[in-house]
Amino acid sequence: MGKVIISKILKRIFRKKRYSTKEQRKNREKKTIIEIAEKVIEEENKTASLENRLDQKMSEFLNKTHQLLF
């Protein structure tokens, strides 16, 4: 039992540190924010494209109905 505790303590002392520096954390956060912003812009562009097509179809429809009425 004592050997197990000692071996765990030694492993904890000598294990590889996985801590990141503040700069690394900030860079990761920036990268994540940039990725999210790129996805948002991409989705906005898709939405704008769809809205433009919808506007075009609506104006074509209104022109055709106007021509039929007059």
Secondary structure, 3 states (H helix, E strand, C coil): CHHHHHHHHHHHHHCCCCCCCHHHHHHHHHHHHHHHHHHHHHHHHHHHHHHHHHHHHHHHHHHHHHHHHC
